Amino acid sequence: MSLTNRDRKFLDADEKASRSPSSETKAFEQPAPTFVNDEGLPVDEDKELTLHRGLKARQISMIALGGAVGTGLIIGSGTALRRGGPLGLLLGYSFVGFVCFMVMTSLGEMAAYLPHRK
């Protein structure tokens, strides 16, 4: 069986692709990146690139304030309905609902990007 010149080129390319990496390619390997904080000091990658479980007092008070504001919005819906009509109320709730959806989507993306490790 005689190989044509074209077949030899394909066989040579397959042989080059199947070779194991040699010492030549190791010269081009990049060192592992080191992470630094704002002061330029090295930090532990596991601690810096994960989410932390824990709430501070400020965050808990903001959650409580948000609950109070949310209750006020439900109670104040009657006044908004009287002044703006049903279309105004629907538009207002739609806009605020869209903003809440975008915030929750952003939080979901952040949690997926920086997962919590146990």
C-alpha positions in Angstrom: 0.0 0.0 0.0 1.5 3.3 -1.1 0.8 6.5 0.8 0.4 9.7 -1.0 2.1 12.9 0.0 -1.1 14.2 1.5 -1.7 11.1 3.6 1.9 11.4 5.0 1.2 15.0 6.1 -1.9 13.8 8.0 0.0 11.0 9.7 2.8 13.3 10.7 0.3 15.7 12.2 -1.4 12.9 14.2 1.9 11.7 15.5 2.9 15.2 16.7 -0.5 15.6 18.4 -0.2 12.3 20.2 3.3 12.8 21.7 3.6 13.3 25.4 4.7 16.8 26.6 8.4 17.2 26.6 10.7 19.3 28.7 10.4 22.1 26.1 6.8 22.8 27.0 7.5 23.0 30.7 9.6 26.1 30.1 6.5 27.9 29.1 4.4 27.0 32.1 3.2 30.0 34.1 3.7 30.0 37.9 0.6 29.7 40.0 -0.9 33.2 40.6 -0.6 34.7 44.1 -3.4 36.8 45.5 -2.7 40.0 47.3 -4.8 42.3 49.4 -5.1 46.1 49.2 -1.8 46.5 51.0 0.0 44.2 48.6 0.5 41.4 51.1 -0.1 37.8 50.0 -3.4 36.2 51.2 -4.7 32.7 51.5 -6.7 31.9 48.3 -9.3 29.7 50.2 -10.1 32.4 52.7 -10.2 35.3 50.2 -12.3 33.8 47.4 -15.2 32.3 49.3 -18.3 33.6 51.0 -18.4 33.8 54.8 -21.4 32.8 56.9 -22.2 35.4 59.5 -24.2 38.5 60.0 -23.1 41.6 61.7 -25.4 43.8 63.9 -25.7 46.4 61.1 -26.8 43.7 58.6 -29.5 42.3 61.0 -30.8 45.8 61.6 -31.1 46.5 57.9 -33.1 43.2 57.5 -35.4 44.3 60.3 -35.8 47.8 58.7 -36.6 46.2 55.3 -39.3 44.1 56.9 -40.9 47.2 58.5 -40.7 49.1 55.2 -42.3 46.1 53.4 -45.2 46.0 55.9 -45.7 49.7 55.4 -45.9 49.2 51.6 -48.6 46.7 52.0 -50.6 48.9 54.4 -50.1 52.0 52.2 -51.3 50.3 49.0 -54.8 51.6 49.6 -53.7 55.2 49.4 -51.6 54.4 46.3 -54.7 52.7 44.7 -56.9 55.7 45.5 -54.4 58.3 44.1 -52.9 56.5 41.1 -55.6 54.1 40.2 -55.1 50.4 39.3 -52.7 51.0 36.4 -50.4 53.2 38.5 -50.4 50.6 41.3 -49.7 47.8 38.8 -46.8 49.8 37.2 -45.3 50.7 40.5 -45.4 47.1 41.8 -44.0 45.8 38.5 -41.1 48.2 38.6 -40.2 47.4 42.2 -40.7 43.7 41.5 -38.3 43.9 38.6 -35.7 45.7 40.7 -36.0 43.0 43.4 -35.7 40.3 40.8 -32.4 41.9 39.4 -31.0 42.1 43.0 -31.8 38.5 43.7 -30.4 37.4 40.4 -27.2 39.2 41.2 -27.0 37.6 44.6 -27.5 34.2 43.0 -24.7 34.9 40.5 -22.4 35.9 43.3 -23.1 32.8 45.3 -22.5 30.6 42.3 -19.2 32.5 41.5 -17.9 32.4 45.1 -19.4 29.2 46.7 -19.3 28.5 50.4 -16.9 25.7 51.3 -17.6 23.6 54.4 
